[in-house]
Amino acid sequence: MAAFLLIVAAVLSRVLPHPAWLNFTAVGGALLYFGARRPLRQIWIPVAALAATDFYLTAFFYSYPFHFSDYLLTWAWYAAVVALGFVLLSKKTTVSRVAAGVVVAPTSFFLITNFAAWVGQPQIYPPNLAGLMLSYTAGLPFYRNDVLSTAVVAAMAFGLPALARQMAQRHQVASA
């Protein structure tokens, strides 16, 4: 149930109004947690929820034309992060494994989407090394916030239940 609630939180973190400087979304942490706690055959659930969010934000919030092909890479990334959570965290969840997921998820999004922006927008980014570096430089503020938000959500999602279990075990030992 918690995995589904985190996907709802990820959707809400994208659609609810918030200051532009905050740029905090629960997407990365929620996808990692979903992958760690749900069967891989349910991968379509968070991907569909976030794809619907992409459609809503593009077509209705920003009033831009929606092109399916513009989002295929993002949707593949959603699925890949769920799969990463499954492979990395479903059998054994440790602080170092969660930390690895927290680094890999936003870093892969940053590298892939900024490269795609460089390739797909030659009117903004020149098709040379300087243009590629410009694309990555433009994405740095978003990357920083993505790492932070993924870390906060993953720490809460994986850490709070572990802390509660540890406190319950200590209470049992103290009561015995």
C-alpha positions in Angstrom: 0.0 0.0 0.0 2.8 2.4 0.8 4.3 2.0 -2.7 1.0 3.1 -4.2 0.7 6.0 -1.8 4.2 7.2 -2.8 3.2 7.1 -6.5 0.2 9.3 -5.6 2.6 11.6 -3.7 4.9 11.7 -6.8 1.9 12.8 -9.0 0.8 15.4 -6.5 4.3 16.7 -6.1 4.3 17.5 -9.8 0.8 18.9 -10.1 0.2 20.9 -6.9 1.4 24.5 -7.1 4.8 25.2 -5.5 7.4 27.9 -5.9 9.6 27.5 -9.0 12.8 27.5 -7.0 11.6 24.5 -5.0 11.5 22.1 -7.9 10.9 19.2 -5.5 9.2 16.0 -6.8 8.8 12.6 -5.2 9.2 10.9 -8.5 12.7 9.3 -8.2 12.3 8.1 -4.6 8.7 6.8 -5.3 9.8 4.9 -8.4 12.7 3.3 -6.5 10.4 2.3 -3.6 7.7 1.0 -5.9 10.3 -1.2 -7.6 11.6 -2.5 -4.3 8.3 -3.3 -2.8 6.0 -4.4 -5.7 6.3 -7.2 -8.3 7.9 -6.1 -11.5 4.8 -7.1 -13.4 3.1 -4.0 -11.9 5.7 -1.7 -13.5 2.9 -0.3 -15.7 1.1 1.3 -12.8 3.6 4.1 -11.9 4.5 4.5 -15.5 0.9 5.0 -16.5 0.2 7.4 -13.6 3.3 9.5 -14.3 2.6 9.4 -18.1 -0.9 10.7 -17.4 0.6 13.5 -15.3 2.9 14.4 -18.2 0.0 14.6 -20.5 -2.0 16.8 -18.0 0.9 19.1 -17.3 1.8 19.5 -21.0 -1.7 19.9 -22.5 -3.6 21.6 -19.8 -1.3 23.3 -17.3 1.3 24.6 -19.8 -1.1 24.6 -22.8 1.5 23.1 -25.1 0.7 20.6 -27.9 1.3 17.1 -26.6 3.4 14.8 -28.8 3.6 11.2 -27.7 7.1 10.8 -29.1 8.5 13.6 -26.9 7.9 11.6 -23.8 9.0 8.1 -24.8 12.4 8.6 -23.3 11.0 9.9 -20.0 8.5 7.0 -19.8 11.3 4.5 -20.5 13.2 6.2 -17.7 10.3 5.8 -15.3 10.2 2.0 -16.1 14.0 1.8 -15.7 14.0 3.3 -12.3 11.2 0.9 -11.1 13.3 -1.9 -12.5 16.4 -0.5 -10.7 14.5 -0.5 -7.5 13.5 -4.1 -8.1 17.0 -5.3 -8.9 18.8 -3.2 -6.3 16.5 -3.1 -3.4 13.8 -5.8 -3.5 15.9 -8.7 -2.1 18.2 -6.7 0.2 17.7 -3.1 1.3 20.8 -1.5 2.9 21.8 2.1 3.3 24.5 1.7 0.6 22.0 0.2 -1.9 19.5 3.0 -1.3 22.3 5.6 -1.6 23.3 4.0 -4.9 19.7 4.2 -6.2 19.5 7.8 -5.0 22.6 8.6 -7.1 21.8 6.5 -10.1 18.2 7.5 -10.6 18.6 11.3 -10.9 22.0 11.1 -12.5 20.7 8.9 -15.3 17.7 11.2 -15.8 20.0 14.3 -16.0 22.5 12.6 -18.4 19.8 11.1 -20.7 17.4 14.0 -20.9 20.0 16.7 -21.3 21.7 14.7 -24.0 18.3 14.3 -25.7 17.7 18.1 -25.5 21.0 18.7 -27.1 20.3 16.3 -29.9 16.7 17.4 -30.4 17.0 21.2 -30.1 19.8 22.4 -32.4 18.1 25.8 -32.5 18.9 26.1 -28.7 22.1 24.0 -28.4 24.7 24.0 -31.1 25.6 20.5 -32.4 29.1 20.6 -31.0 30.8 19.9 -27.6 30.1 23.4 -26.4 26.4 23.0 -27.1 26.4 19.7 -25.2 28.1 21.3 -22.3 25.6 24.2 -22.4 22.7 21.7 -22.3 24.2 20.0 -19.2 25.0 23.3 -17.6 21.4 24.4 -18.1 20.2 21.3 -16.3 22.4 21.5 -13.2 19.9 23.4 -11.0 17.3 20.8 -11.8 19.7 18.0 -11.2 20.7 19.3 -7.8 17.1 19.5 -6.7 16.3 16.1 -8.2 19.1 14.5 -6.2 17.9 16.2 -3.0 14.3 15.3 -3.5 15.1 11.7 -4.4 17.3 11.4 -1.3 14.6 12.9 1.0 11.8 10.7 -0.3 14.0 7.5 -0.4 15.3 8.2 3.1 11.8 8.6 4.4 10.3 5.6 2.5 13.0 3.2 3.3 14.3 4.7 6.6 11.2 5.4 8.6 9.9 1.7 8.5 13.4 0.5 9.4 13.6 3.0 12.2 10.1 1.9 13.4 11.2 -1.8 13.3 14.4 -1.0 15.2 12.5 0.9 17.9 9.9 -1.9 18.2 12.7 -4.5 18.7 14.4 -2.3 21.4 11.0 -2.0 23.1 10.5 -5.8 23.0 14.0 -6.3 24.5 13.4 -3.7 27.2 10.0 -5.2 28.1 11.4 -8.8 28.3 
